[in-house]
């Protein structure tokens, strides 16, 4: 695989995991006034987005715990999910770490030809473009995690 994509994968995922270190259960479930997405949701969403976009681009079946697509996808409605359905943040972080290692192995094996091949899901884009799209989405959501953490710690001053 292209060295730049491997560096990007490492940078994006390591930043996401680093931002989730030390997050308390209360902080993980905090949402800003008028919004419904929490640190917990954004963390799970990072997993789901990468998994579905990359797996489908490669013509593979996404791998995720049961119910995670419904909880964390772009179609999810976090405000309608009962509190007891959410997995603990530590479980999500562990899945993010395992997903990183799994896709890292796959990415290292992809040839330039495979990267430039049309995405199995969206043939107008290449596999490489789909991967970059997934990583860009995760980077945006890790920014949301950072913002929610800052807002949580400043909530009494807002």
N, C-alpha and C positions, 0 to 999 in steps of 0.2 A: 504494500500500500504506500501511497505517497507519504513521505516523512512529515510533511506539513499537516496532513490530516491526523496523523498519530499524535503530533504535538498538540494540536487543537483539542483532540479528544481528551488527552491527559489534562490539559489546562482547564477545560470547562468542567469536567467531572470532579477533578480534585478541588476546584473552587467551590462547587456545590456542596461537596461533603464537608469541606472545611467550614463553610458557613453554618452548617447544621450542628457542629460540635458545641456542646454545652447548652443547647436549647432545652429549657425546662418544659414539662408538659403544658404548663399554663401559657408559656410563650409560643409553643408549637400550635396551640389552638386559638391564639389571638387573631382577630381580624380587625382591620381598621374600620372606623365608623362608615357605614354606607356600603361596605364591601363584604363579601362572603368568603373569599379565599384566604386561607391561613398558611403559615409556614408548612404545616403538615401537608396540606393539599398541594402546595407548590413542589414540595419534595417528591411526593408520589407522582405528580404530574410529570416531573423531569424523567422519572423512570418510564412511565407509560409512553410519553412522546417519543423518546429515543427508541424504545422497544418496538413500537408499532411502525414508526416511519422507516427505521433501518431494516427490520425484519421483512416488512412488506416490499421494500425496494429490492431486496435480495431474493424475493419469492419464498421466504421462509415464514413459518408460523411464529407469531410473537409468544414469548414465554413470560408469564406473570402469575402471581398468586390469584386464586379465584376471586372474582369480584373487583379486582383493581381497575379494570377498564371503566366500570360503572362509577367507581369512586373518584378516579383521577383523570379521566380523559377530557378532551375538549367538549364532550357532550355532557359531562357531569354537572350536577346541581348541588354543590357542597352544602348549601343552606337547607336542603331537604334530606340530608343524610343524618340518621340518628347518631348521637354521640358514641354509642357503644359499638358502632360498625367500623369506626376508624381504627386502623392498626397503630400501635405505638410508633413514635418517630424513630426509635432505635431499630425497629424492624425494617422500616423503609430505608434507613441508612445502610443497613446490612445488605439489603437487596440492591441498592445503588452500587455498593462496592463489588458485589458478585457480578452484577451486570457489566460493570467496567471491565473486569478481568475477562469475562466471556467475550464481549465484543472486541476487546483489545486483541485477543487471539485471532478472531475472525478477520479483523481489519489488517493485521499483519500478513495474513495469507492472501489477501485480495491482490490480484495482478492489476497493472495499469489498464489492461483490456477490460477486466471485470468492473473496474471503477467507472470507466467511460461507457459501459453498456447501459442501455435504457433501463430505468427503474421498472420493475415488474408491476408496480402499482400505478405509476404515472410515467408512461413511456416518453413523454416530452422532456423529461429531465433524466440525467444520468444517475447512476447509483451514488457517485461522489457528491452530486448536487443534493440528493436526498439526505445523505449523511450530514453535510454541512448545514442544511436546513434544520435537521433535528438538533444539532449542537447549538446552532444559533438560538433556537427556541429555548433550549435548556439554559443558555447563558442569560437570556431575558428573564426567565423565571428565577434564576439564582439572584438576579438583581432585585426582583420582587421580594425574595426571602430577606435579603440584606435590608431593604427598605422597611419591611414589617418588623424586623428585629430592632431597627432604630426607633420605629414608632412605638413599639412595645415599651422600650426603656425610657421613652420620653412621654408616655401616655399621661402622666400626671401633670405635665407642663403644657399639654396641648389644649 
